[in-house]
């Protein structure tokens, strides 16, 4: 098991499992971001993903 304290602290999002755009994949970011808002989170949410169009083929 690994605990990534860096990413827990700064909240970054990406698509799972391909680490592409966050609107594709297994994580429902609409729900996650709405929940963060509901819980009063007022920090930054960054995107850390590899755009599909920039990947080498």
mmCIF file of the N, C-alpha and C atoms, coordinates in Angstrom:
data_MODEL
# 
_entry.id   MODEL 
# 
loop_
_atom_site.group_PDB 
_atom_site.id 
_atom_site.type_symbol 
_atom_site.label_atom_id 
_atom_site.label_alt_id 
_atom_site.label_comp_id 
_atom_site.label_asym_id 
_atom_site.label_entity_id 
_atom_site.label_seq_id 
_atom_site.pdbx_PDB_ins_code 
_atom_site.Cartn_x 
_atom_site.Cartn_y 
_atom_site.Cartn_z 
_atom_site.occupancy 
_atom_site.B_iso_or_equiv 
_atom_site.pdbx_formal_charge 
_atom_site.auth_seq_id 
_atom_site.auth_comp_id 
_atom_site.auth_asym_id 
_atom_site.auth_atom_id 
_atom_site.pdbx_PDB_model_num 
ATOM 1   N N  . UNK A 1 1  ? 0.848   -1.165 0.000   1.00 0.00 ? 1  UNK A N  1 
ATOM 2   C CA . UNK A 1 1  ? 0.000   0.000  0.000   1.00 0.00 ? 1  UNK A CA 1 
ATOM 3   C C  . UNK A 1 1  ? 0.897   1.232  0.000   1.00 0.00 ? 1  UNK A C  1 
ATOM 4   N N  . UNK A 1 2  ? 0.458   2.252  -0.723  1.00 0.00 ? 2  UNK A N  1 
ATOM 5   C CA . UNK A 1 2  ? 1.216   3.494  -0.814  1.00 0.00 ? 2  UNK A CA 1 
ATOM 6   C C  . UNK A 1 2  ? 0.301   4.658  -0.469  1.00 0.00 ? 2  UNK A C  1 
ATOM 7   N N  . UNK A 1 3  ? 0.784   5.595  0.308   1.00 0.00 ? 3  UNK A N  1 
ATOM 8   C CA . UNK A 1 3  ? 0.018   6.798  0.622   1.00 0.00 ? 3  UNK A CA 1 
ATOM 9   C C  . UNK A 1 3  ? 0.741   7.981  -0.001  1.00 0.00 ? 3  UNK A C  1 
ATOM 10  N N  . UNK A 1 4  ? 0.093   8.634  -0.932  1.00 0.00 ? 4  UNK A N  1 
ATOM 11  C CA . UNK A 1 4  ? 0.690   9.753  -1.644  1.00 0.00 ? 4  UNK A CA 1 
ATOM 12  C C  . UNK A 1 4  ? 0.222   11.054 -0.993  1.00 0.00 ? 4  UNK A C  1 
ATOM 13  N N  . UNK A 1 5  ? 0.944   11.493 0.014   1.00 0.00 ? 5  UNK A N  1 
ATOM 14  C CA . UNK A 1 5  ? 0.544   12.683 0.765   1.00 0.00 ? 5  UNK A CA 1 
ATOM 15  C C  . UNK A 1 5  ? 0.562   13.942 -0.095  1.00 0.00 ? 5  UNK A C  1 
ATOM 16  N N  . UNK A 1 6  ? 1.440   14.003 -1.066  1.00 0.00 ? 6  UNK A N  1 
ATOM 17  C CA . UNK A 1 6  ? 1.510   15.162 -1.958  1.00 0.00 ? 6  UNK A CA 1 
ATOM 18  C C  . UNK A 1 6  ? 0.183   15.354 -2.688  1.00 0.00 ? 6  UNK A C  1 
ATOM 19  N N  . UNK A 1 7  ? -0.299  14.309 -3.350  1.00 0.00 ? 7  UNK A N  1 
ATOM 20  C CA . UNK A 1 7  ? -1.531  14.431 -4.121  1.00 0.00 ? 7  UNK A CA 1 
ATOM 21  C C  . UNK A 1 7  ? -2.775  14.523 -3.234  1.00 0.00 ? 7  UNK A C  1 
ATOM 22  N N  . UNK A 1 8  ? -2.726  13.984 -2.046  1.00 0.00 ? 8  UNK A N  1 
ATOM 23  C CA . UNK A 1 8  ? -3.852  14.154 -1.116  1.00 0.00 ? 8  UNK A CA 1 
ATOM 24  C C  . UNK A 1 8  ? -3.973  15.611 -0.689  1.00 0.00 ? 8  UNK A C  1 
ATOM 25  N N  . UNK A 1 9  ? -2.870  16.281 -0.568  1.00 0.00 ? 9  UNK A N  1 
ATOM 26  C CA . UNK A 1 9  ? -2.875  17.668 -0.114  1.00 0.00 ? 9  UNK A CA 1 
ATOM 27  C C  . UNK A 1 9  ? -3.353  18.631 -1.197  1.00 0.00 ? 9  UNK A C  1 
ATOM 28  N N  . UNK A 1 10 ? -3.000  18.389 -2.460  1.00 0.00 ? 10 UNK A N  1 
ATOM 29  C CA . UNK A 1 10 ? -3.284  19.392 -3.484  1.00 0.00 ? 10 UNK A CA 1 
ATOM 30  C C  . UNK A 1 10 ? -4.430  19.045 -4.437  1.00 0.00 ? 10 UNK A C  1 
ATOM 31  N N  . UNK A 1 11 ? -5.060  17.908 -4.276  1.00 0.00 ? 11 UNK A N  1 
ATOM 32  C CA . UNK A 1 11 ? -6.216  17.477 -5.108  1.00 0.00 ? 11 UNK A CA 1 
ATOM 33  C C  . UNK A 1 11 ? -5.993  17.713 -6.592  1.00 0.00 ? 11 UNK A C  1 
ATOM 34  N N  . UNK A 1 12 ? -5.534  16.702 -7.276  1.00 0.00 ? 12 UNK A N  1 
ATOM 35  C CA . UNK A 1 12 ? -5.369  16.753 -8.722  1.00 0.00 ? 12 UNK A CA 1 
ATOM 36  C C  . UNK A 1 12 ? -6.223  15.665 -9.344  1.00 0.00 ? 12 UNK A C  1 
ATOM 37  N N  . UNK A 1 13 ? -6.751  15.924 -10.539 1.00 0.00 ? 13 UNK A N  1 
ATOM 38  C CA . UNK A 1 13 ? -7.627  14.955 -11.173 1.00 0.00 ? 13 UNK A CA 1 
ATOM 39  C C  . UNK A 1 13 ? -7.129  14.580 -12.560 1.00 0.00 ? 13 UNK A C  1 
ATOM 40  N N  . UNK A 1 14 ? -7.486  13.379 -12.972 1.00 0.00 ? 14 UNK A N  1 
ATOM 41  C CA . UNK A 1 14 ? -7.190  12.854 -14.304 1.00 0.00 ? 14 UNK A CA 1 
ATOM 42  C C  . UNK A 1 14 ? -8.096  11.648 -14.530 1.00 0.00 ? 14 UNK A C  1 
ATOM 43  N N  . UNK A 1 15 ? -8.285  11.288 -15.781 1.00 0.00 ? 15 UNK A N  1 
ATOM 44  C CA . UNK A 1 15 ? -9.078  10.112 -16.102 1.00 0.00 ? 15 UNK A CA 1 
ATOM 45  C C  . UNK A 1 15 ? -8.397  8.841  -15.619 1.00 0.00 ? 15 UNK A C  1 
ATOM 46  N N  . UNK A 1 16 ? -9.191  7.879  -15.198 1.00 0.00 ? 16 UNK A N  1 
ATOM 47  C CA . UNK A 1 16 ? -8.668  6.610  -14.697 1.00 0.00 ? 16 UNK A CA 1 
ATOM 48  C C  . UNK A 1 16 ? -9.166  5.497  -15.615 1.00 0.00 ? 16 UNK A C  1 
ATOM 49  N N  . UNK A 1 17 ? -8.358  4.591  -16.076 1.00 0.00 ? 17 UNK A N  1 
ATOM 50  C CA . UNK A 1 17 ? -6.975  4.350  -15.691 1.00 0.00 ? 17 UNK A CA 1 
ATOM 51  C C  . UNK A 1 17 ? -5.939  4.995  -16.613 1.00 0.00 ? 17 UNK A C  1 
ATOM 52  N N  . UNK A 1 18 ? -6.338  5.602  -17.718 1.00 0.00 ? 18 UNK A N  1 
ATOM 53  C CA . UNK A 1 18 ? -5.374  6.081  -18.706 1.00 0.00 ? 18 UNK A CA 1 
ATOM 54  C C  . UNK A 1 18 ? -4.688  7.399  -18.396 1.00 0.00 ? 18 UNK A C  1 
ATOM 55  N N  . UNK A 1 19 ? -5.116  8.067  -17.337 1.00 0.00 ? 19 UNK A N  1 
ATOM 56  C CA . UNK A 1 19 ? -4.578  9.380  -16.945 1.00 0.00 ? 19 UNK A CA 1 
ATOM 57  C C  . UNK A 1 19 ? -4.743  10.415 -18.064 1.00 0.00 ? 19 UNK A C  1 
ATOM 58  N N  . UNK A 1 20 ? -5.867  10.289 -18.785 1.00 0.00 ? 20 UNK A N  1 
ATOM 59  C CA . UNK A 1 20 ? -6.189  11.238 -19.849 1.00 0.00 ? 20 UNK A CA 1 
ATOM 60  C C  . UNK A 1 20 ? -7.188  12.259 -19.304 1.00 0.00 ? 20 UNK A C  1 
ATOM 61  N N  . UNK A 1 21 ? -7.921  12.922 -20.176 1.00 0.00 ? 21 UNK A N  1 
ATOM 62  C CA . UNK A 1 21 ? -8.882  13.937 -19.752 1.00 0.00 ? 21 UNK A CA 1 
ATOM 63  C C  . UNK A 1 21 ? -9.798  13.382 -18.658 1.00 0.00 ? 21 UNK A C  1 
ATOM 64  N N  . UNK A 1 22 ? -10.100 14.213 -17.657 1.00 0.00 ? 22 UNK A N  1 
ATOM 65  C CA . UNK A 1 22 ? -10.902 13.713 -16.532 1.00 0.00 ? 22 UNK A CA 1 
ATOM 66  C C  . UNK A 1 22 ? -12.366 13.440 -16.852 1.00 0.00 ? 22 UNK A C  1 
ATOM 67  N N  . UNK A 1 23 ? -12.836 13.790 -18.045 1.00 0.00 ? 23 UNK A N  1 
ATOM 68  C CA . UNK A 1 23 ? -14.228 13.506 -18.382 1.00 0.00 ? 23 UNK A CA 1 
ATOM 69  C C  . UNK A 1 23 ? -14.415 12.110 -18.961 1.00 0.00 ? 23 UNK A C  1 
ATOM 70  N N  . UNK A 1 24 ? -13.340 11.321 -19.021 1.00 0.00 ? 24 UNK A N  1 
ATOM 71  C CA . UNK A 1 24 ? -13.387 9.950  -19.523 1.00 0.00 ? 24 UNK A CA 1 
ATOM 72  C C  . UNK A 1 24 ? -12.763 9.035  -18.469 1.00 0.00 ? 24 UNK A C  1 
ATOM 73  N N  . UNK A 1 25 ? -13.394 7.919  -18.188 1.00 0.00 ? 25 UNK A N  1 
ATOM 74  C CA . UNK A 1 25 ? -12.793 6.969  -17.264 1.00 0.00 ? 25 UNK A CA 1 
ATOM 75  C C  . UNK A 1 25 ? -13.733 6.530  -16.164 1.00 0.00 ? 25 UNK A C  1 
ATOM 76  N N  . UNK A 1 26 ? -13.159 5.948  -15.138 1.00 0.00 ? 26 UNK A N  1 
ATOM 77  C CA . UNK A 1 26 ? -13.915 5.283  -14.082 1.00 0.00 ? 26 UNK A CA 1 
ATOM 78  C C  . UNK A 1 26 ? -14.376 6.194  -12.954 1.00 0.00 ? 26 UNK A C  1 
ATOM 79  N N  . UNK A 1 27 ? -13.798 7.373  -12.804 1.00 0.00 ? 27 UNK A N  1 
ATOM 80  C CA . UNK A 1 27 ? -14.135 8.253  -11.689 1.00 0.00 ? 27 UNK A CA 1 
ATOM 81  C C  . UNK A 1 27 ? -15.198 9.257  -12.128 1.00 0.00 ? 27 UNK A C  1 
ATOM 82  N N  . UNK A 1 28 ? -16.261 9.388  -11.349 1.00 0.00 ? 28 UNK A N  1 
ATOM 83  C CA . UNK A 1 28 ? -17.338 10.333 -11.627 1.00 0.00 ? 28 UNK A CA 1 
ATOM 84  C C  . UNK A 1 28 ? -16.950 11.681 -11.008 1.00 0.00 ? 28 UNK A C  1 
ATOM 85  N N  . UNK A 1 29 ? -16.193 12.480 -11.763 1.00 0.00 ? 29 UNK A N  1 
ATOM 86  C CA . UNK A 1 29 ? -15.703 13.748 -11.222 1.00 0.00 ? 29 UNK A CA 1 
ATOM 87  C C  . UNK A 1 29 ? -16.808 14.774 -11.008 1.00 0.00 ? 29 UNK A C  1 
ATOM 88  N N  . UNK A 1 30 ? -17.906 14.695 -11.736 1.00 0.00 ? 30 UNK A N  1 
ATOM 89  C CA . UNK A 1 30 ? -19.032 15.606 -11.454 1.00 0.00 ? 30 UNK A CA 1 
ATOM 90  C C  . UNK A 1 30 ? -19.488 15.404 -10.010 1.00 0.00 ? 30 UNK A C  1 
ATOM 91  N N  . UNK A 1 31 ? -19.605 14.150 -9.600  1.00 0.00 ? 31 UNK A N  1 
ATOM 92  C CA . UNK A 1 31 ? -20.020 13.834 -8.233  1.00 0.00 ? 31 UNK A CA 1 
ATOM 93  C C  . UNK A 1 31 ? -18.943 14.264 -7.235  1.00 0.00 ? 31 UNK A C  1 
ATOM 94  N N  . UNK A 1 32 ? -17.691 13.913 -7.505  1.00 0.00 ? 32 UNK A N  1 
ATOM 95  C CA . UNK A 1 32 ? -16.587 14.218 -6.586  1.00 0.00 ? 32 UNK A CA 1 
ATOM 96  C C  . UNK A 1 32 ? -16.468 15.730 -6.370  1.00 0.00 ? 32 UNK A C  1 
ATOM 97  N N  . UNK A 1 33 ? -16.510 16.500 -7.458  1.00 0.00 ? 33 UNK A N  1 
ATOM 98  C CA . UNK A 1 33 ? -16.364 17.949 -7.339  1.00 0.00 ? 33 UNK A CA 1 
ATOM 99  C C  . UNK A 1 33 ? -17.568 18.580 -6.645  1.00 0.00 ? 33 UNK A C  1 
ATOM 100 N N  . UNK A 1 34 ? -18.770 18.054 -6.907  1.00 0.00 ? 34 UNK A N  1 
ATOM 101 C CA . UNK A 1 34 ? -19.960 18.543 -6.207  1.00 0.00 ? 34 UNK A CA 1 
ATOM 102 C C  . UNK A 1 34 ? -19.866 18.240 -4.710  1.00 0.00 ? 34 UNK A C  1 
ATOM 103 N N  . UNK A 1 35 ? -19.349 17.073 -4.374  1.00 0.00 ? 35 UNK A N  1 
ATOM 104 C CA . UNK A 1 35 ? -19.183 16.700 -2.967  1.00 0.00 ? 35 UNK A CA 1 
ATOM 105 C C  . UNK A 1 35 ? -18.162 17.606 -2.283  1.00 0.00 ? 35 UNK A C  1 
ATOM 106 N N  . UNK A 1 36 ? -17.054 17.892 -2.950  1.00 0.00 ? 36 UNK A N  1 
ATOM 107 C CA . UNK A 1 36 ? -16.067 18.814 -2.380  1.00 0.00 ? 36 UNK A CA 1 
ATOM 108 C C  . UNK A 1 36 ? -16.705 20.171 -2.100  1.00 0.00 ? 36 UNK A C  1 
ATOM 109 N N  . UNK A 1 37 ? -17.517 20.635 -3.039  1.00 0.00 ? 37 UNK A N  1 
ATOM 110 C CA . UNK A 1 37 ? -18.213 21.907 -2.865  1.00 0.00 ? 37 UNK A CA 1 
ATOM 111 C C  . UNK A 1 37 ? -19.168 21.838 -1.677  1.00 0.00 ? 37 UNK A C  1 
ATOM 112 N N  . UNK A 1 38 ? -19.935 20.752 -1.598  1.00 0.00 ? 38 UNK A N  1 
ATOM 113 C CA . UNK A 1 38 ? -20.888 20.562 -0.498  1.00 0.00 ? 38 UNK A CA 1 
ATOM 114 C C  . UNK A 1 38 ? -20.197 20.521 0.853   1.00 0.00 ? 38 UNK A C  1 
ATOM 115 N N  . UNK A 1 39 ? -19.013 19.937 0.890   1.00 0.00 ? 39 UNK A N  1 
ATOM 116 C CA . UNK A 1 39 ? -18.261 19.821 2.138   1.00 0.00 ? 39 UNK A CA 1 
ATOM 117 C C  . UNK A 1 39 ? -17.534 21.108 2.515   1.00 0.00 ? 39 UNK A C  1 
ATOM 118 N N  . UNK A 1 40 ? -17.583 22.112 1.638   1.00 0.00 ? 40 UNK A N  1 
ATOM 119 C CA . UNK A 1 40 ? -16.963 23.391 1.949   1.00 0.00 ? 40 UNK A CA 1 
ATOM 120 C C  . UNK A 1 40 ? -15.509 23.516 1.552   1.00 0.00 ? 40 UNK A C  1 
ATOM 121 N N  . UNK A 1 41 ? -15.011 22.590 0.736   1.00 0.00 ? 41 UNK A N  1 
ATOM 122 C CA . UNK A 1 41 ? -13.621 22.683 0.285   1.00 0.00 ? 41 UNK A CA 1 
ATOM 123 C C  . UNK A 1 41 ? -13.460 23.956 -0.540  1.00 0.00 ? 41 UNK A C  1 
ATOM 124 N N  . UNK A 1 42 ? -12.488 24.795 -0.158  1.00 0.00 ? 42 UNK A N  1 
ATOM 125 C CA . UNK A 1 42 ? -12.297 26.044 -0.878  1.00 0.00 ? 42 UNK A CA 1 
ATOM 126 C C  . UNK A 1 42 ? -10.883 26.171 -1.448  1.00 0.00 ? 42 UNK A C  1 
ATOM 127 N N  . UNK A 1 43 ? -10.218 25.037 -1.580  1.00 0.00 ? 43 UNK A N  1 
ATOM 128 C CA . UNK A 1 43 ? -8.866  25.040 -2.143  1.00 0.00 ? 43 UNK A CA 1 
ATOM 129 C C  . UNK A 1 43 ? -8.900  24.868 -3.653  1.00 0.00 ? 43 UNK A C  1 
ATOM 130 N N  . UNK A 1 44 ? -7.757  24.683 -4.213  1.00 0.00 ? 44 UNK A N  1 
ATOM 131 C CA . UNK A 1 44 ? -7.604  24.503 -5.652  1.00 0.00 ? 44 UNK A CA 1 
ATOM 132 C C  . UNK A 1 44 ? -7.822  23.052 -6.046  1.00 0.00 ? 44 UNK A C  1 
ATOM 133 N N  . UNK A 1 45 ? -8.306  22.822 -7.242  1.00 0.00 ? 45 UNK A N  1 
ATOM 134 C CA . UNK A 1 45 ? -8.370  21.500 -7.851  1.00 0.00 ? 45 UNK A CA 1 
ATOM 135 C C  . UNK A 1 45 ? -7.627  21.627 -9.166  1.00 0.00 ? 45 UNK A C  1 
ATOM 136 N N  . UNK A 1 46 ? -6.548  20.883 -9.308  1.00 0.00 ? 46 UNK A N  1 
ATOM 137 C CA . UNK A 1 46 ? -5.747  20.954 -10.522 1.00 0.00 ? 46 UNK A CA 1 
ATOM 138 C C  . UNK A 1 46 ? -5.959  19.732 -11.392 1.00 0.00 ? 46 UNK A C  1 
ATOM 139 N N  . UNK A 1 47 ? -5.653  19.874 -12.652 1.00 0.00 ? 47 UNK A N  1 
ATOM 140 C CA . UNK A 1 47 ? -5.719  18.750 -13.585 1.00 0.00 ? 47 UNK A CA 1 
ATOM 141 C C  . UNK A 1 47 ? -4.296  18.297 -13.886 1.00 0.00 ? 47 UNK A C  1 
ATOM 142 N N  . UNK A 1 48 ? -4.053  17.018 -13.760 1.00 0.00 ? 48 UNK A N  1 
ATOM 143 C CA . UNK A 1 48 ? -2.747  16.450 -14.066 1.00 0.00 ? 48 UNK A CA 1 
ATOM 144 C C  . UNK A 1 48 ? -2.992  15.244 -14.972 1.00 0.00 ? 48 UNK A C  1 
ATOM 145 N N  . UNK A 1 49 ? -3.144  15.522 -16.267 1.00 0.00 ? 49 UNK A N  1 
ATOM 146 C CA . UNK A 1 49 ? -3.466  14.446 -17.198 1.00 0.00 ? 49 UNK A CA 1 
ATOM 147 C C  . UNK A 1 49 ? -2.726  14.629 -18.509 1.00 0.00 ? 49 UNK A C  1 
ATOM 148 N N  . UNK A 1 50 ? -2.699  13.569 -19.287 1.00 0.00 ? 50 UNK A N  1 
ATOM 149 C CA . UNK A 1 50 ? -2.085  13.594 -20.622 1.00 0.00 ? 50 UNK A CA 1 
ATOM 150 C C  . UNK A 1 50 ? -3.197  13.639 -21.659 1.00 0.00 ? 50 UNK A C  1 
ATOM 151 N N  . UNK A 1 51 ? -3.362  14.767 -22.358 1.00 0.00 ? 51 UNK A N  1 
ATOM 152 C CA . UNK A 1 51 ? -4.415  14.838 -23.376 1.00 0.00 ? 51 UNK A CA 1 
ATOM 153 C C  . UNK A 1 51 ? -4.234  13.760 -24.443 1.00 0.00 ? 51 UNK A C  1 
ATOM 154 N N  . UNK A 1 52 ? -5.320  13.123 -24.810 1.00 0.00 ? 52 UNK A N  1 
ATOM 155 C CA . UNK A 1 52 ? -5.279  12.057 -25.807 1.00 0.00 ? 52 UNK A CA 1 
ATOM 156 C C  . UNK A 1 52 ? -4.662  12.558 -27.106 1.00 0.00 ? 52 UNK A C  1 
ATOM 157 N N  . UNK A 1 53 ? -5.015  13.760 -27.533 1.00 0.00 ? 53 UNK A N  1 
ATOM 158 C CA . UNK A 1 53 ? -4.524  14.264 -28.822 1.00 0.00 ? 53 UNK A CA 1 
ATOM 159 C C  . UNK A 1 53 ? -3.019  14.507 -28.841 1.00 0.00 ? 53 UNK A C  1 
ATOM 160 N N  . UNK A 1 54 ? -2.356  14.557 -27.699 1.00 0.00 ? 54 UNK A N  1 
ATOM 161 C CA . UNK A 1 54 ? -0.916  14.795 -27.669 1.00 0.00 ? 54 UNK A CA 1 
ATOM 162 C C  . UNK A 1 54 ? -0.100  13.521 -27.533 1.00 0.00 ? 54 UNK A C  1 
ATOM 163 N N  . UNK A 1 55 ? -0.733  12.393 -27.400 1.00 0.00 ? 55 UNK A N  1 
ATOM 164 C CA . UNK A 1 55 ? 0.000   11.135 -27.210 1.00 0.00 ? 55 UNK A CA 1 
ATOM 165 C C  . UNK A 1 55 ? 0.576   10.661 -28.541 1.00 0.00 ? 55 UNK A C  1 
ATOM 166 N N  . UNK A 1 56 ? 1.767   10.118 -28.448 1.00 0.00 ? 56 UNK A N  1 
ATOM 167 C CA . UNK A 1 56 ? 2.385   9.528  -29.649 1.00 0.00 ? 56 UNK A CA 1 
ATOM 168 C C  . UNK A 1 56 ? 1.632   8.267  -30.036 1.00 0.00 ? 56 UNK A C  1 
ATOM 169 N N  . UNK A 1 57 ? 1.473   8.055  -31.283 1.00 0.00 ? 57 UNK A N  1 
ATOM 170 C CA . UNK A 1 57 ? 0.761   6.861  -31.748 1.00 0.00 ? 57 UNK A CA 1 
ATOM 171 C C  . UNK A 1 57 ? 1.709   5.882  -32.376 1.00 0.00 ? 57 UNK A C  1 
# 
